[in-house]
Amino acid sequence: MVEISVNGATRRVDVEGDTPLLWVLRDTLGLTGTKYGCGVAQCGACTVLIEGAAMRSCQLPVESVAGQRITTIEAIEADPVGARLVAAWVALDVPQCGYCQSGQLMAATALLKETPQPAEADIAAAMTNLCRCGTYNMIAAGIRQAADAA
């Protein structure tokens, strides 16, 4: 048994400690907004917030985050920064296929919480998640809009 805090709720999960957090979220807890992309922590589709920092959950053992605050896309709008980003994403029609967008929003939330008024270089450095549709310009525009709305 591993005890984790997900979206403000403490959960006890009956899994091996080395089970990747992604699979605990999706398969054990039914939180399917966090996506599987590459499985090697490169693409960022599986990004969640751990204590406010963007982390890729597909290679993160669940035991390594026991006792830490985990936030998934399902709860991002409860955070004022996350809510502003979601509103910007909708207003600008940022997604195309949408598959990577939960990870993009999580990374963007971590960025704006750390750097509320990011420069273009800050956005480029923080937003390393991949988007097969190439919505990078719209993602950056959404981040700028959400920052300006603060």
C-alpha positions in Angstrom: 0.0 0.0 0.0 1.2 3.5 -0.9 -0.5 6.6 0.4 -0.6 9.6 -2.0 -2.3 13.0 -2.0 -4.0 13.5 -5.4 -6.1 16.7 -6.1 -6.4 17.4 -2.4 -7.6 13.9 -1.3 -5.4 11.3 0.4 -5.6 8.0 -1.3 -4.3 4.6 -0.3 -3.4 2.5 -3.4 -2.6 -1.2 -3.4 0.2 -1.1 -5.9 3.9 -1.9 -6.0 6.0 1.1 -5.0 7.9 1.1 -8.3 4.7 1.4 -10.3 4.8 4.5 -12.5 2.6 7.3 -11.1 0.9 7.6 -14.5 -0.5 4.1 -14.3 -1.7 4.6 -10.7 -3.5 7.7 -11.8 -5.1 6.2 -14.9 -5.6 2.6 -14.0 -6.0 2.6 -10.2 -7.7 5.9 -9.6 -9.5 6.4 -13.0 -8.0 9.8 -13.6 -7.6 9.4 -17.3 -6.9 13.1 -18.2 -3.2 12.5 -17.8 -2.1 10.8 -21.0 0.4 8.2 -22.0 2.6 9.4 -24.8 6.1 7.9 -25.1 6.7 6.0 -21.9 10.2 7.4 -21.5 9.5 10.8 -20.0 10.4 12.7 -23.2 7.1 13.9 -24.7 5.3 15.4 -21.7 1.8 14.1 -22.3 1.9 12.6 -18.8 2.9 15.8 -17.0 1.4 16.4 -13.6 2.3 18.8 -10.8 4.2 17.5 -7.8 4.3 20.1 -5.1 3.7 22.6 -7.9 6.5 21.5 -10.1 5.8 20.0 -13.6 6.9 16.3 -13.6 6.5 13.6 -16.1 4.6 10.8 -14.4 5.3 7.8 -16.8 8.7 7.1 -15.3 8.1 8.4 -11.8 7.7 5.6 -9.2 4.6 6.2 -7.0 6.6 5.6 -3.9 8.8 8.5 -4.7 5.8 10.9 -4.4 4.2 9.5 -1.3 3.3 12.4 1.0 3.7 15.0 -1.7 0.8 17.0 -3.3 0.0 15.7 -6.7 -2.2 17.8 -9.0 -3.7 16.4 -12.2 -5.5 18.0 -15.1 -8.8 17.0 -13.4 -8.2 19.6 -10.7 -6.3 22.3 -12.5 -9.2 24.7 -12.7 -9.4 24.8 -8.9 -6.1 26.7 -9.1 -6.6 30.4 -10.2 -3.6 30.2 -12.5 -4.8 26.9 -14.0 -8.3 28.4 -14.5 -6.8 31.4 -16.3 -4.8 29.1 -18.6 -7.8 26.9 -19.4 -9.9 30.1 -20.2 -7.1 31.3 -22.5 -6.8 27.9 -24.2 -10.6 27.9 -24.9 -10.6 31.5 -26.0 -7.8 31.0 -28.5 -8.8 27.5 -29.6 -5.3 26.3 -28.7 -5.8 22.5 -29.2 -6.0 20.7 -32.5 -6.2 17.0 -31.6 -5.9 17.8 -27.9 -4.0 14.7 -26.9 -1.0 16.6 -25.5 -2.9 19.5 -24.1 -3.4 18.2 -20.5 0.4 18.0 -20.2 0.8 21.3 -21.9 -1.6 23.0 -19.4 0.2 21.4 -16.4 3.6 22.6 -17.7 2.1 26.1 -18.3 0.6 26.2 -14.9 3.9 25.4 -13.3 5.6 28.1 -15.4 3.1 30.9 -14.5 3.2 30.0 -10.8 7.0 30.3 -10.8 7.2 33.2 -13.3 3.9 35.1 -13.4 5.1 37.4 -16.2 7.3 35.2 -18.3 9.5 36.5 -21.1 9.5 34.6 -24.5 12.7 32.9 -23.4 11.0 31.7 -20.2 8.1 30.2 -22.2 10.5 28.5 -24.6 12.6 27.1 -21.8 9.7 25.8 -19.7 7.4 24.5 -22.5 9.4 21.4 -23.6 6.4 19.1 -24.1 5.9 17.8 -27.6 2.8 18.6 -29.7 2.4 16.5 -32.9 0.0 19.1 -34.3 2.5 21.9 -33.8 0.3 24.2 -31.7 3.4 25.8 -30.1 2.6 29.3 -31.2 -1.0 29.1 -29.9 0.3 27.5 -26.6 2.7 30.5 -26.1 -0.2 32.9 -27.0 -2.4 31.2 -24.4 0.4 31.5 -21.8 0.8 35.2 -22.6 -3.0 35.8 -22.4 -3.3 34.1 -19.0 -0.3 36.0 -17.7 -1.8 39.3 -18.8 -5.2 38.4 -17.2 -3.5 38.2 -13.8 
